[in-house]
Structure formats: C-alpha cells, structure tokens
Amino acid sequence: MKYLSVLLALALMAFVPVSKPSIHAFKVESIDGGVIDFAKFKGKKILVVNTASKCGYTYQYEGLEKLYDQYKDKLVIVGFPANNFGGQEPGSNAEVKEFCTSKFDVSFPMAAKVSVKGSDKAAIFKWLTEKAENGVLDANIGWNFNKFLLDENGQLIQHFASRVEPTDEAITKYLK
C-alpha cells in the first residue's frame, strides 16, 4: 500500500504546474535614483538593452526610442548603461541621463549603471545570460547594445547581438 501511495504522489506531481523564472521578480535602481520594478511591466513585452554613450552603436538610441514610441502600448524598453567594453560608458548616472535625453530624447526607462559581464555582473544580467537561471538560453554579451526580448509573462524570448538594429524585423516580428 505504501508503494501505491508513493506512485500516486509522483503521478500527481507531474500535473502540478512549475513556475518558470521571470524577469518580473527583479527590481533595479533607476538612473535617477528611483526603482524600476519589472513586475509593473506584466502584460507587456520587455526589451532590455546594455548601452554605452561612447560606442559605435550609440546611434541605436534613436532606433530604440522610435521602437518605444511605436509600440509603447505593448512594449517597454529598459536601457542599462554599462562600462564593460572599452570604457565606453565612463560618466556618472547623471551624465549618462543628460546625454541620453539631450542627444536622443530618450523617454524609455533607464537603469543605473551596472556591470553586464564578469565577476561583478548584475543579478538581472546573470539571469538574462545563463540558461540555468532563465530556463531558455545561454547568451554571451560581447559588446554594447545587446538586446534581450521578453514576453508578456516575463519569459525570455530571444537575445540579439549588437549589430541587430532595434527596428530590425528580427525584433519587430515579435511585436505585431
């Protein structure tokens, strides 16, 4: 009888939904000292981008803002300034914010500077880049302006390298 009880318990466990990891569990400091709570973005897709002000890809801020304006009813973009590649984000949070707003009219949320690679990698980027954390894929951030697209439930859909433009069909096909 004990054997039957164990089998029954195991069979029932197969039908218990397992919650998947979600970006909605994260809260990060915003560039102006507030908090960005990813739980507030439930129901919208999220595009997370590691950014830098002095990078060859910095012009992508323009495409990110265009994408944000076009899809803001169903997409949130969150920029994460990082100084991991070639010292291309040397400024303070205030300097980065000033640059983004004055040069590119950035209106989407920007986080405080973080590390996206190495031993001091921010927890959110550990989650985004490691399959053991996100349950979907491993991703290597090789430079600035990598993009991570998440669905309305906070699940990782895809990682895009720097060279993929924000308005590229590879990204926008998920937003239609």
Secondary structure, DSSP 8 states (H G I E B T S, - for coil): -HHHHHHHHHHHHTTS------GGG-EEEBTTSSEEEGGGGTTSEEEEEEE-TTSTTTTHHHHHHHHHHHHTTTEEEEEEEB--STT---S-HHHHHHHHHHHH---S-BB--B--SSTT--HHHHHHH-HHHHSS------SS--EEEE-TTS-EEEEE-TTS-TTSHHHHTTT-
